[in-house]
């Protein structure tokens, strides 16, 4: 599958806010949006008033970039959410939060979602005892996520484990920090999702 391979900071500048795509770097003075708070490109500093469609589109693009999802897959998630009972926008965010790479990030087993995606692809984790190396795998309530024994000795996993002390784990997840075992307690509620998204705008966009 194709994936964006350009500079992550350009995506933040395009949306006009931090998307925290580089993990800890985004909290330092090195973050480019603090130095160049305008869109990239030749006409990036020109202010343009967005139409209603433009506002909805930007919100959808922002959500895609937070979770690192391509357009086709994002639309698939929306269609899944639309078929379920409940509020479509909130259900969409629940599905995105349930992605395996996002859960690894939320558990503190990666510094960013892109790093979590890489670690998952390299096969460092198991779900209910079975190897899962698909970042888009959707976890379910009751799933147990474990760092593979041989992976615990890798420098990256050791670095992540040492940083877990200050990591705040969402209420819908649980982590045994000593043994690096995570559990999915339930589905995330809207108040558990700390991203600055207006999901109703995404629903309006796809409902046209």
N, C-alpha and C positions, 0 to 999 in steps of 0.2 A: 504494500500500500504506500502511496506517495505521502510524504510528510514535509512540513515546512522546515527548511534547514537554514534559513537566514538568521540575521541577528535578532535575538529575543527582545532586546531593548527597543527596537523599531516598532514592535507590536505594542508595547506600553505607550510609546510616544504617539502612535496612531490613535489609540483610544483616549489619550489625554490623562491617564492615571496609571499608577503602579498595578501591574498584574502579578507581581511576585513570581516571575517565571524563572528567576535565577537563585531562588532560595535566599540564603543569608546575605548575599551581595546586595540584594534589593534594600536592605536596611542600612547600608553604609553610604558614605559620600560618593562612592563610585557609581551609584545608580544614575543613569544618563538622564532620566526624566527630571531630576532635580537641577541638572545643568542646562538641558535643552527641552523645556516644557512646551514643545510644539511638534506638530506632525512631521515625519521625515519627508524628504523630497524637495524639489525646487520651489514648490508653492506651499510648503508646510507652514510657513508663518502667516499666511493669509487667512483671516478668519472668515468662515463661511457659515451662514445660518442654515441649519439642517431642516429639511422638510419632515413631515410626520413619518414618512417611509424611511428617511435617512436616520432618524432617531431610533426607530425600531430595528433597522439593519445594524446599526452600531452596537445595540444592546445584544443582539444575537452573536455578532462577531466577538464581542467581549467575552461572552459565555464560552464560546468555542475556544478562545485562546486561553482562558483560565484553565480549562480541562484538557487542552491539547487535542481536540477532536476535529476531524475533517468534516466538510459540509455534508457529504452523503451520510455519514454515520450520525451526525447531529440530527438530521432530518428523520432518520430511522428512530432515534430515541424519542423525538417529538411524536411520531406516529404511535409508538408504544405507549407514551404517556396519555395521548388522546383517547386511547381505547380503554384505559383504566378508569375506575371510579375515583372521584375526588377532583381536586383543583388541578387542571392540566399543568399549569406552570410549576407548581410545587412538586408534582409527580415527576416532571422532567428533571428538576434539580435532584430529586431522590435517586433517579436512575443514574445521573452523572456522578453523584457522590458514591454510588455503589460500584463504580468501575474499580477493578483490582488495583490499578496504578494509583488512583486517588486514595483508596483505603490505606495502601502502604504509606503514602505521604501523610495522611491524617494520623496514622499510628506513630509517626516520627521515625520511620525506618528509611526515610529518604529526606533530603533537604529541599527538594522541589519535586513537582509532578513529573518533569522530564527525567530527572534522575531516577525516580521511582519506576518510570516506564522502562528505563534501561536495565535496572536491577531485576525487574520482573522478567524481561525478555531473556536475560542471562540465566534464568532459572534458579534464583537464590531462595525462593519461597515455595511453601506447599500450602494447599488448602485441604483441610480434613485428611491430611496424610498423603495426598497425591500432588505431584508436581504440576504447577500451573505457570506457564510462561506466556500467557496471553494478557496484555495490559487491559483489554476491553472486557475481560471476563467479569460478569456481574455477581458479586457476592450476595449471599442470602443470610437472613437471621439465623444464628446458630453456627455459622461457619467458623472454623478455627484456623488461623493463619500462623504458620511457623517458619522461622528462618531455618534453612537446612543446616544440619550439624557442621558439615564441612565448610559452609559459607561463614559460620561464626568466627572462623580464624582469619578471614580476609581483612586487610587493613581498612577498607571502606566500611564494612559492617561494624568493626571495632570502633571506628570513629563515630558512627551513628549511635552506637550503644552508649558511648560516653556522653553524648549530647542529650540523651533522653531525660536526664534529671530535671531539666527546665521545660520539657515539652508538655503542653496541655493537651490531653487526649479528649476528643469529643465524647459526650455522654452516651452516644449510641455505639461506641466502641470501648473495648477494654484491652489493656496491655499489661502482661507480666514482664516488667522491664528487665528482670534478672534473667529469665529464661527466653526472652524475646518471642513470646507467644501472644498473639492477638486474638480477640474474639469479637464477632459481630453480635452485639446485644439486641439491636433492633434497627429499624429504618430511621434515617435522620429526619427530624422535624424541621420546618422552615427556620425556626429560631436557632437551630444547631448549625446552620450553613452561614458562615460569616463573610460571604462574598457580596460586594456591592452590586447586586443585580436586580433589575426590575423585570422579573420573568413574565409579567403580563404583557410587556411590549413584544416579547418573543412570540407569545401566543397570538397576539394581534397580527404580527407579521405573517405567520404561517397560516392564519385563518382567512387571509384575503383571497 
